[in-house]
Structures are given as structure tokens and as C-alpha cells.
Amino acid sequence: MMIAYASRTGTRRNLDALRAAGWRLMASTRGVLRTKGYRYALDNGAWTSSFPRSEPLHAAAFERLASRKGHTMTLNCLRSRP
């Protein structure tokens, strides 16, 4: 079985469509974690946030988020290496 994840969208219509299709949310250390009852995964942001900007990985931010919300997530995207 494949489980589909999508980045957070701000529109109720899109969130309703994701829920109806059985998708989950992919949350990151950047932005606000609003899961609204969805099952979700935590992404460390290495590829989408740090790498394109040539910034170091914000490991401490990810660790804080995982320690606060890790008990409710369904998947954890660990540190990526180039």
C-alpha cells in the first residue's frame, strides 16, 4: 500500500479534497504546524529548505518539533545526506 503525503495548503477546499482522497500532510520545521486532525509526517527540511538556499540543516529546530509532536506523527523524514 502506498501512503500519499502533501505539503500544507491553506484552502479548506483543497484540505477537504486531500482528506477525501486519504492523503496525509507533510509538515516541516519552517512555517506553522497546523495539522487539523490529519495524520502527518515531519520533514527535516534538508532538501526543500536548507539545500536550495545553501543553508545548514536546522537540526535543532527539527529535534524540538519532533520532541513536541513526534508522538502523533506517522512518518519521520530523517536527515538527508547529499
N, C-alpha and C positions, 0 to 999 in steps of 0.2 A: 504494500500500500504506500502511495506517495502522499505526503502531507505538504500542502501549499502554504507559503507564507508571503505576506505582502507588507510593504512599508506602510506606516500610519498615514491615513488620509484624513482630511479634515471635514469631509462632507458626509452627512448622515446617509444619503442615498448610496454612496459607494461603500460605506461601512455595512449597511444592510445587505448589499449585494454580496460582499465578501462573506458575511455570516451565513447567508442563504446557500452559498456555494461550499461552505465548510472550510473556508480558509482561516488561517490564524495570522496574527500580526507579528512583524519583526521589529522589535524595539532596539534602540541604540542609546549610547551614553549622551549623544547630542540631542537636544530638544527635551520635551516633556514626556514622561512615561504615562500615557493615558491608554489603558487597555480596555476600559469599559466592559469588563466581564468576558473579554475574549481570552482564549488560550493564546500564549505568545512565547516567543523566543527572545533571548537577549543577544545582540550582536556587539562585539567589542569595538566595532567601527574602524578596525585597522585598514581595511580595503577601501571602504566608501568615504571615510573621513580623514584619516591620517595620511595614507599613502598618496592620494592625489594632491594634497596640499604640502607634501614633503614635511609633514609634522611628525613628531614622535608619537607613538601609541599612548593614549591616555589610560594607561593600565590602572592607575589608582581610581579614576572615575568609574571604570568598568567594575573593579572589585567592590567599590562602595555600592553600586547599583545591584550587583549580584548578591551581595550580603543582605541588602534590604529586600529585594524582590525575588531572589533566586529560588525560594521555596515554592513559588507559584508558577515558575516558567516551565515550558515543555521541552525546550532545547536551549543549549548554551553554545554559542559560537566562540570557540577559544581563540587564543592569539594566533594570528596568521604570520607566516614567515615567507618573505619573497624568494 
